C-alpha cells in the first residue's frame, strides 16, 4: 500500500509535560514524540497547539493525527512544552524523551493533578537552583528574584501553599522545570521485561520518583529485574502461599504483599500512596508450582507486574479497593456477565473493577436502587440499616434516568442473582434480577416477556456467602456493562456449579408495557397487593406522584412506581395514607406535556363521585395493583 493512502496513525497527547511535569493547558504550544512512518524511530514534531483545532491536530508530513483526549486504540504522544524545550540547556535525545514518556504515562486519566511533581519541595528547590544561577550572573537586584527569595525563607508548609496558589502559566512551568530536571537526567534508557518465580530470598529496591515512592527493581539471586537503588529490603517468599496482591499508583508498582495459605496477610512491602489514585491486583499461583510473575520496567521504575497466563480469567483486573482475598473465591467466568462488545469500546487492555459491598458488619441490607436510561443500567444504590435502625446509602455510577427500587424484609435474604438482557438489543445492555428466600423475584431494570429474555446466573446461595457485586468501570465504557459476584468460601472446598442459564419468573403483565407508550428499554413495571397492609406512603415531586411504599403485617415491603430512598434528589413531599379493609384507594391522573402522569392518591371509606372530567382508577382491599411507569408517564390498572 502507498504510504500516502495509509490511514493516519492516531495519538493522544500525554497530559503532562515530560520536562517540567506541569499539566498542559488547552491553548499551550507543545512538541510531541511520535514514531516516524518509515523506520518507526521516535521523532519530535514541530511546535503545535490545539487552539482552534477542535481537539485534533493533523500532521500530514508524518501521517499522524494527535488528539487532546484519550481515543479508542490510540498511542500516546509523549509531549513537552515548546517553552520548556527552548529554555532547557543540554536537551535530552529524542530517544530519551520517548523512554521518559513511557515512564510518565498514567494508568488512568481521571483525577490527574496540575503538577506531576506536586510535593512541597518543588518551589523551594526551584529557588535554591535559581539562587546559584542568579549569583553567578550577578543579577541579584532582580525584583522577581527578591520576591522568590523571601518566599524561600518561609516554612516549607507555607511555601507549598504558595506553590499551589500559582496559576498555570509560563512562569510556573519554568520554575517547575528547574526543580524537575533531576528526574529525567538520572533516568535509565533500558526499559525491558522479564519473568521470575518468587522463591527463597529476594531483594526489592525502591525509588522516590514522580508523585511518590515506587518499586524500581526486584533481584532474584543474581538476576536483576528493573533498576537498583540505595533503598532496598530483603524478604523471603513463603514456601506455600495463596497468592500475591500488589498496588499500582498512577505510574507504576508501589507495593506487594504475600497471601499465606493459612489465611493471614504478610506485611505490605513498598511505599505508601501520596495520591488517591491506587489500584489493587491479585495473582494466584498455579497448583503445585511457585508463584510466577511477568515484570515490565521503564526508565525509572517497575511499571507493571502481571500473571503470565493470559488465559486465566481476571488476569487483567485491577480493583479500586482491597478485598479479603484469602476468604473469597477468585473471580470466575461462571459468576460474571461480560459485555460482548467490551473490546470495541475500552481504550486500555487493563480492566478497572469497582466493588459494591452487599454485606457490612453490624448492618442489614434492606434495599437496592437501580437507575436506568436509554443507555441501560447506569447507577446502583445499596441501602443498609444498623441495629439501632439508622440507615445509610452508598451510590455507584450516576443517579440519572428512571429509578427502580426494591426493599427486603428483616429476614429476607438473596438466594439467586440473574443478569438478563434483551436478545435483540444491539449493545446487549445488562440488567439484573434478585430472587429471595421468600420466593420473590425483584427486577432491577425493565421487564421483558419470557421469550424476549437472555439471561445468566451469577450467584446461587449454594455457592457461598454473598459478599458483594463488582463491575467494570474502565474508561470508555459507560454504565454497568458487566456484573459479577464476590462470594465467601464455603468450608467445603468443593465449588458448587452455578447453572449457566437462569429464567427469572417474568411478571405476566410484562407484555402490556406498550400501554405506557414508551420504549421497552425505558418502561418499567411494578405490582403489589392491597391485603394485610400495615403502612402506605406516597412520594411526590412537583405535580406528579412518583411512587408508593407498601409495608405489610409481616414487614415485607413492596414498591409501586419510583421510590426515592437515600437519593441525592429527594421528593418534595411524602404522605402517609390510612387504608382500612372497607376503604377505596383512588389514583387520579392528569396530562403533563402530552403525557399521562399520576397526580395524586387518596383514600376514602366509600366510593365517592369525582369531579367532572377527572380521570381516575379505584382499588379495594384485596385487589392487585399494576403500575407501569417511565421517566415521563404512568399507567395503572388492576391485576
C-alpha positions in Angstrom: 0.0 0.0 0.0 1.2 3.5 -0.8 2.2 5.4 2.3 0.1 8.4 1.2 -3.0 6.2 1.2 -2.5 4.7 4.6 -4.8 5.9 7.3 -3.3 8.4 9.7 -1.8 7.0 12.9 -3.8 8.1 15.9 -2.1 9.5 19.0 -3.3 11.1 22.3 -1.1 13.9 23.8 0.3 13.0 27.2 -1.4 15.0 30.0 1.8 16.4 31.5 5.0 18.0 30.1 7.8 15.5 30.2 10.3 18.2 31.3 8.5 20.4 33.9 5.8 18.0 34.9 3.0 20.6 34.6 -0.3 19.7 33.0 -0.9 21.1 29.5 -3.5 23.9 29.2 -5.9 23.8 26.2 -4.1 26.6 24.2 -0.5 25.9 25.1 2.1 25.2 22.4 3.9 21.9 22.6 6.0 19.4 20.8 5.3 15.6 20.7 7.3 12.5 20.2 5.8 10.2 17.6 7.1 7.3 15.6 8.3 8.0 12.1 6.3 6.5 9.3 9.4 4.9 7.7 11.6 3.3 10.3 9.4 3.6 13.4 12.1 5.6 15.2 10.9 8.4 17.6 10.8 11.9 16.1 10.0 15.2 17.6 7.3 17.3 15.9 7.4 21.0 15.3 5.7 23.3 17.8 1.9 22.9 17.6 -1.2 23.9 19.5 -4.8 22.7 19.8 -6.1 26.3 19.7 -8.9 26.5 17.1 -8.3 22.8 16.0 -11.2 21.2 17.8 -9.0 18.9 19.8 -7.4 17.3 16.8 -4.1 18.2 15.0 -3.3 16.7 11.6 0.4 16.4 10.7 0.4 15.4 7.1 4.2 15.2 6.7 4.2 12.4 9.4 0.8 11.0 8.5 -0.2 11.5 12.2 -3.2 12.9 14.0 -2.9 14.0 17.6 -5.9 14.2 20.0 -6.2 16.2 23.2 -8.2 13.5 24.9 -7.9 9.7 25.0 -9.3 7.9 22.0 -10.0 4.2 21.3 -6.9 2.4 20.1 -4.7 5.5 20.1 -1.0 5.5 21.0 0.5 8.0 23.5 2.2 11.1 22.1 4.7 12.0 24.8 5.0 15.8 24.8 6.9 18.8 26.1 6.1 22.5 26.3 7.7 24.3 23.5 8.8 26.9 26.1 10.4 24.2 28.3 12.2 22.6 25.3 13.6 26.0 24.2 14.6 27.0 27.7 16.4 23.8 28.5 20.2 23.7 28.4 21.5 20.3 27.4 18.4 18.9 25.8 18.0 15.1 26.1 17.9 13.0 23.0 14.5 12.2 21.4 15.0 8.5 22.3 15.5 9.5 25.9 12.3 11.6 25.8 10.4 8.6 24.4 11.6 6.4 27.2 10.8 9.0 29.7 7.4 9.4 28.3 6.7 5.7 28.7 7.7 6.1 32.4 5.3 9.1 32.8 2.2 7.7 31.2 -0.6 7.5 33.8 -2.5 4.3 34.4 -5.8 6.3 34.2 -6.6 9.8 33.0 -9.0 10.7 35.8 -8.2 12.8 38.8 -4.8 13.9 37.5 -3.1 16.8 39.3 -2.0 20.1 37.9 1.6 19.3 38.7 3.2 15.8 38.3 5.9 16.7 40.8 3.3 18.1 43.3 5.3 18.0 46.5 6.1 20.7 49.0 9.7 20.9 47.9 9.2 22.0 44.3 9.2 25.7 44.8 12.0 25.5 47.5 14.2 23.5 45.1 13.5 25.9 42.3 14.5 28.9 44.4 17.7 27.1 45.5 18.7 26.3 42.0 17.9 29.8 40.8 19.9 31.3 43.6 23.1 29.8 42.3 22.4 30.9 38.7 21.5 34.5 39.7 24.6 34.9 41.9 26.7 33.5 39.1 25.2 36.1 36.6 25.3 39.0 39.1 21.5 39.5 38.7 20.7 39.7 42.4 18.8 43.1 42.0 16.0 41.4 40.0 12.6 42.2 41.6 11.1 38.8 40.9 14.2 37.1 42.4 13.9 39.2 45.6 10.3 38.1 46.0 11.1 34.4 45.4 14.0 34.7 47.9 11.6 35.9 50.6 9.3 33.0 49.8 12.2 30.6 50.2 12.8 31.8 53.7 9.3 30.8 54.8 8.5 27.5 56.5 8.2 24.6 54.0 4.4 24.2 54.6 3.8 27.9 53.6 6.0 27.6 50.6 3.9 24.6 49.4 0.7 26.6 49.9 2.1 29.4 47.8 3.1 27.0 45.1 -0.4 25.6 45.0 -1.8 29.1 44.5 0.3 29.9 41.4 -2.0 29.6 38.4 -0.9 27.6 35.3 1.5 29.9 33.4 4.9 30.1 31.7 6.4 31.3 35.0 5.1 28.2 36.8 6.4 25.9 34.1 9.8 27.4 34.2 10.0 27.2 38.0 8.9 23.6 37.9 11.5 22.9 35.1 14.3 24.0 37.5 13.1 21.5 40.1 12.3 18.6 37.9 15.3 18.1 35.6 16.8 15.7 38.1 14.2 13.1 37.2 14.9 12.9 33.5 18.6 13.4 33.8 19.1 10.4 36.0 16.6 8.1 34.1 17.9 4.9 32.7 17.5 4.1 29.0 16.8 0.4 29.3 13.0 -0.4 29.5 12.6 -4.1 29.4 10.6 -7.1 30.7 11.2 -10.5 32.3 9.6 -13.4 34.1 10.5 -14.6 37.6 9.5 -17.3 40.0 9.3 -15.9 43.5 11.2 -18.5 45.7 13.6 -18.0 48.5 15.2 -14.7 49.4 14.6 -11.7 47.1 15.7 -8.1 47.2 13.2 -5.3 46.4 14.5 -1.8 45.5 12.6 1.4 45.9 12.9 4.9 44.5 11.1 8.2 45.1 10.1 9.5 41.7 7.2 11.5 40.2 4.4 11.6 42.8 5.7 9.2 45.4 7.7 6.0 46.2 7.7 3.1 43.7 9.4 -0.3 43.5 12.1 0.1 40.9 13.7 -3.3 40.9 13.5 -7.0 42.1 16.6 -9.2 42.4 16.2 -12.9 42.4 19.6 -14.5 43.1 22.0 -12.9 40.6 19.3 -11.6 38.2 18.0 -8.0 38.5 14.6 -7.2 37.0 14.5 -3.4 36.7 16.9 -1.0 38.4 19.0 -1.0 41.6 18.8 1.8 44.2 20.2 2.8 47.5 16.9 1.8 49.3 16.2 -1.9 49.4 14.7 -4.6 51.6 15.4 -8.4 51.7 12.3 -10.6 52.0 11.7 -14.3 51.9 8.9 -15.6 49.7 6.7 -18.0 51.6 7.2 -21.6 50.6 3.5 -22.1 50.4 1.3 -19.1 49.5 -2.3 -18.4 48.5 -1.2 -15.6 46.1 0.2 -12.2 45.9 -1.5 -8.8 45.9 0.1 -5.6 44.5 -0.8 -2.0 44.4 -0.3 0.3 41.4 -0.1 4.0 41.7 -0.7 6.3 38.7 2.7 5.5 37.2 3.8 2.0 38.4 4.2 -0.6 41.1 4.0 0.8 44.7 3.9 -2.3 46.9 3.4 -6.1 47.0 2.0 -8.4 49.7 2.2 -12.2 50.0 -1.0 -14.1 50.9 -0.4 -17.0 53.2 -2.4 -20.3 52.7 -3.2 -20.1 56.4 -5.4 -17.1 55.7 -3.0 -14.5 57.0 -1.7 -11.5 55.2 2.0 -10.7 55.3 3.1 -7.1 55.8 2.9 -4.9 52.7 6.3 -4.3 51.1 6.6 -0.9 49.4 5.8 2.8 49.6 2.6 4.4 50.7 0.4 6.3 48.2 0.6 10.1 48.1 -2.4 10.4 45.9 -5.9 9.0 45.9 -5.5 7.0 42.7 -4.3 3.5 43.6 -5.4 0.1 42.2 -5.1 -3.4 43.6 -4.2 -6.5 41.6 -4.1 -10.1 42.7 -2.1 -13.0 41.2 -2.7 -16.7 42.1 -0.1 -19.4 41.7 -0.7 -22.5 39.6 -1.4 -25.6 41.6 1.8 -27.2 42.8 4.1 -24.5 41.4 5.8 -21.4 42.8 4.3 -18.1 42.1 5.4 -16.7 38.7 5.3 -13.0 37.7 5.8 -11.1 34.5 7.6 -7.9 35.2 7.8 -4.8 33.0 10.0 -1.8 33.8 10.6 1.5 32.3 13.3 4.2 32.5 12.5 5.0 36.2 10.8 2.1 37.9 8.7 -1.1 37.6 5.6 -0.2 35.6 3.6 -3.4 35.8 3.6 -6.9 37.1 1.1 -9.4 35.8 0.0 -13.0 35.7 1.9 -14.9 32.9 -1.2 -16.9 32.0 -3.2 -14.5 29.8 -6.0 -17.1 29.5 -6.7 -17.1 33.2 -9.9 -15.3 34.0 -9.4 -12.0 35.8 -5.7 -11.8 34.9 -6.1 -8.2 33.7 -8.4 -7.0 36.6 -7.4 -4.1 38.8 -9.5 -3.3 41.8 -10.4 0.1 43.4 -10.3 -1.4 46.9 -8.8 -4.2 48.9 -10.9 -7.4 49.3 -10.4 -10.2 51.8 -8.6 -12.3 49.2 -7.9 -15.3 51.3 -11.6 -15.6 52.3 -13.2 -15.3 48.9 -13.3 -17.4 45.7 -11.1 -16.0 42.9 -13.1 -14.2 40.2 -14.6 -16.7 37.9 -16.1 -16.5 34.4 -19.2 -18.5 35.5 -20.1 -15.9 38.1 -19.6 -12.9 35.8 -21.5 -11.4 32.9 -19.1 -9.9 30.4 -20.4 -7.4 27.9 -20.0 -8.9 24.5 -18.7 -5.7 23.0 -16.3 -4.7 25.7 -13.3 -4.7 23.4 -15.0 -2.4 20.9 -15.1 0.4 23.5 -12.3 0.1 26.0 -9.2 2.2 25.5 -7.0 0.2 27.9 -6.2 -3.6 28.0 -6.3 -3.3 31.8 -9.8 -3.6 33.3 -10.7 -1.5 36.3 -13.2 -3.1 38.7 -15.3 -1.4 41.3 -16.6 -3.4 44.2 -20.1 -3.0 45.6 -20.4 -4.5 49.1 -23.7 -6.2 49.9 -22.6 -7.2 53.4 -21.4 -4.8 56.1 -20.7 -5.9 59.6 -23.3 -4.6 62.0 -25.7 -3.7 59.2 -28.6 -5.3 57.3 -29.0 -4.8 53.5 -32.6 -3.7 53.3 -32.8 -2.3 49.7 -31.4 -1.7 46.3 -32.0 1.1 43.8 -31.2 0.9 40.1 -31.1 4.0 37.8 -31.9 3.1 34.2 -31.9 5.1 31.0 -31.7 4.5 27.2 -28.1 3.5 27.9 -29.1 0.7 30.2 -28.3 0.4 33.9 -26.2 3.5 34.7 -26.4 3.7 38.5 -26.8 1.5 41.6 -27.5 2.2 45.2 -27.3 -0.1 48.2 -29.2 0.7 51.4 -28.2 -0.6 54.9 -29.9 -0.4 58.3 -28.0 -0.7 61.5 -29.1 -2.5 64.7 -30.1 0.9 66.1 -32.3 1.4 62.9 -30.2 4.2 61.4 -29.9 4.0 57.6 -27.0 4.6 55.2 -26.9 4.6 51.4 -24.0 4.1 49.1 -24.0 5.0 45.4 -22.2 3.8 42.3 -22.4 5.3 38.8 -24.9 8.0 38.1 -28.2 9.0 39.6 -30.0 9.8 36.4 -32.9 8.5 34.4 -35.7 6.4 35.8 -35.2 4.6 39.1 -36.3 1.1 40.2 -36.2 0.5 43.9 -36.6 -2.8 45.8 -36.7 -3.5 49.6 -36.2 -6.6 51.6 -37.8 -7.7 54.9 -35.7 -8.2 58.0 -35.5 -12.0 57.5 -35.3 -11.8 53.7 -32.0 -12.8 52.0 -30.7 -13.1 48.5 -30.8 -16.6 47.1 -30.3 -16.1 43.4 -28.9 -13.3 41.2 -29.5 -13.4 37.4 -28.2 -11.0 34.8 -30.7 -10.6 32.0 -30.8 -8.7 28.7 -32.9 -8.3 25.5 -31.5 -10.6 22.8 -32.4 -8.0 20.1 -30.6 -5.1 21.9 -27.7 -4.2 19.7 -25.5 -3.4 22.7 -26.8 -6.2 25.0 -27.2 -3.9 27.9 -27.4 -6.0 31.1 -29.9 -5.6 34.0 -30.3 -7.9 36.9 -33.0 -9.7 38.9 -32.8 -10.9 42.5 -34.7 -13.9 43.9 -35.1 -14.0 47.7 -35.6 -16.8 50.2 -39.2 -15.7 50.3 -39.6 -16.7 46.6 -39.9 -13.1 45.5 -38.2 -12.0 42.2 -37.2 -8.3 42.1 -36.3 -6.9 38.7 -33.7 -4.1 38.8 -34.5 -3.0 35.2 -37.2 -3.2 32.6 -39.4 -6.3 32.4 -39.3 -8.2 29.1 -41.6 -11.1 28.3 -40.1 -14.6 28.8 -39.4 -15.1 25.1 -37.5 -11.8 25.0 -35.1 -12.6 27.8 -31.5 -13.8 27.5 -30.1 -14.5 31.0 -27.3 -15.9 33.1 -27.0 -16.9 36.7 -24.1 -15.2 38.5 -25.0 -16.2 42.1 -26.7 -19.1 43.8 -26.9 -19.3 47.6 -25.4 -22.8 47.5 -22.2 -21.3 46.1 -21.2 -19.5 49.3 -22.0 -16.4 51.3 -22.7 -13.4 49.1 -20.4 -10.5 49.9 -20.9 -8.1 47.0 -21.0 -7.3 43.3 -18.4 -5.9 41.1 -18.5 -4.2 37.7 -16.1 -2.8 35.0 -15.8 0.9 35.2 -12.9 1.3 32.7 -12.5 4.5 30.8 -14.5 4.4 27.5 -17.3 2.2 29.0 -20.5 3.9 30.2 -22.9 2.4 32.7 -23.0 -1.1 34.1 -22.0 -3.2 31.1 -20.5 -6.1 33.2 -21.5 -7.6 36.5 -20.1 -10.3 38.8 -20.4 -11.6 42.3 -17.9 -11.9 45.2 -18.6 -14.9 47.5 -17.1 -16.0 50.8 -15.6 -19.5 50.5 -17.6 -22.4 51.8 -16.0 -24.7 54.4 -16.4 -27.5 52.0 -13.6 -26.8 49.5 -15.6 -28.2 46.5 -17.1 -25.4 44.5 -20.8 -25.7 43.6 -21.7 -25.2 40.0 -24.0 -22.3 39.1 -26.4 -23.1 36.3 -25.4 -21.0 33.3 -29.0 -20.3 32.3 -31.4 -18.7 34.7 -35.0 -18.0 33.8 -36.4 -15.5 36.3 -40.2 -15.6 36.6 -41.2 -12.6 34.5 -44.5 -10.9 35.5 -47.5 -11.9 33.5 -48.3 -8.3 32.9 -44.9 -7.5 31.3 -46.4 -7.9 27.8 -48.7 -4.9 28.5 -45.8 -2.4 28.6 -46.9 -0.9 25.3 -49.7 0.7 27.3 -47.2 3.2 28.7 -46.3 4.4 25.1 -42.6 4.1 25.6 -39.6 2.0 24.6 -39.3 -1.4 26.1 -35.9 -0.4 27.4 -37.3 2.7 29.2 -40.5 1.3 30.6 -40.8 -0.4 33.9 -43.4 -2.4 35.8 -44.3 -2.9 39.5 -47.0 -4.9 41.2 -48.4 -5.1 44.8 -51.5 -6.4 46.6 -53.8 -4.4 48.8 -54.0 -7.0 51.6 -52.7 -7.1 55.2 -51.4 -3.6 54.8 -49.7 -2.0 57.7 -48.4 1.2 56.2 -48.9 3.1 52.9 -46.7 6.1 51.9 -46.8 8.1 48.6 -44.0 10.4 47.4 -44.5 13.5 45.2 -42.2 15.5 43.0 -43.8 18.6 41.6 -47.3 17.8 40.2 -46.5 14.1 39.9 -47.0 11.3 42.4 -43.9 9.2 41.7 -44.3 6.1 43.8 -45.7 4.3 46.8 -44.2 2.2 49.6 -46.3 -0.6 51.0 -45.3 -2.3 54.3 -47.2 -5.5 55.2 -48.1 -7.0 58.5 -45.1 -9.4 58.2 -42.8 -6.5 57.5 -42.5 -7.5 53.8 -42.1 -4.4 51.6 -43.3 -3.6 48.0 -42.7 -0.6 45.8 -45.1 0.7 43.3 -43.7 3.2 40.8 -40.5 5.0 41.8 -39.4 5.4 45.4 -36.5 7.8 46.3 -34.6 6.0 49.1 -31.5 7.9 50.1 -31.1 9.5 46.6 -29.3 12.9 46.2 -32.6 14.3 44.8 -35.4 13.8 47.4 -39.2 14.1 46.9 -40.9 17.4 47.7 -43.4 15.5 49.9 -44.1 12.1 51.4 -47.6 11.5 52.6 -48.8 8.6 54.7 -52.2 7.1 53.7 -54.6 5.4 56.1 -56.2 2.5 54.4 -58.8 0.2 56.1 -60.3 -3.0 54.7 -63.5 -1.2 53.7 -61.7 1.8 52.1 -61.2 2.7 48.5 -57.8 3.7 47.2 -58.2 6.2 44.3 -55.5 7.1 41.8 -56.0 10.4 39.9 -54.3 11.2 36.6 -53.5 14.4 34.6 -51.9 15.4 31.4 -48.4 16.9 31.6 -46.6 18.0 28.4 -48.7 15.5 26.4 -48.0 12.6 28.8 -50.3 10.9 31.3 -48.9 11.1 34.9 -50.3 10.2 38.2 -51.3 13.4 40.0 -52.4 12.2 43.5 -53.6 9.2 45.6 -56.4 9.4 48.1 -58.3 7.0 50.3 -62.0 7.2 51.3 -64.3 4.9 53.2 -66.7 4.6 50.2 -66.8 5.2 46.5 -67.3 9.0 46.0 -68.2 10.9 42.9 -65.2 12.5 41.3 -65.0 16.0 39.8 -66.3 16.1 36.2 -63.6 15.4 33.6 -61.2 13.8 36.2 -59.5 10.6 35.2 -59.1 8.1 37.9 -59.0 4.4 38.8 -60.2 2.8 42.1 -58.9 -0.2 44.1 -60.4 -2.1 47.0 -58.9 -4.2 49.8 -57.6 -7.5 48.3 -57.0 -6.1 44.8 -53.8 -6.3 42.9 -52.3 -3.1 41.5 -50.1 -3.0 38.5 -48.2 0.3 37.9 -46.3 0.8 34.6 -44.0 3.8 34.6 -41.3 5.5 32.7 -39.4 8.7 33.2 -42.4 10.7 31.9 -45.6 8.6 32.1 -47.7 6.4 34.4 -50.3 3.7 33.6 -52.1 1.9 36.5 -54.6 -0.9 36.3 -55.8 -4.0 38.2 -54.1 -7.3 38.1 
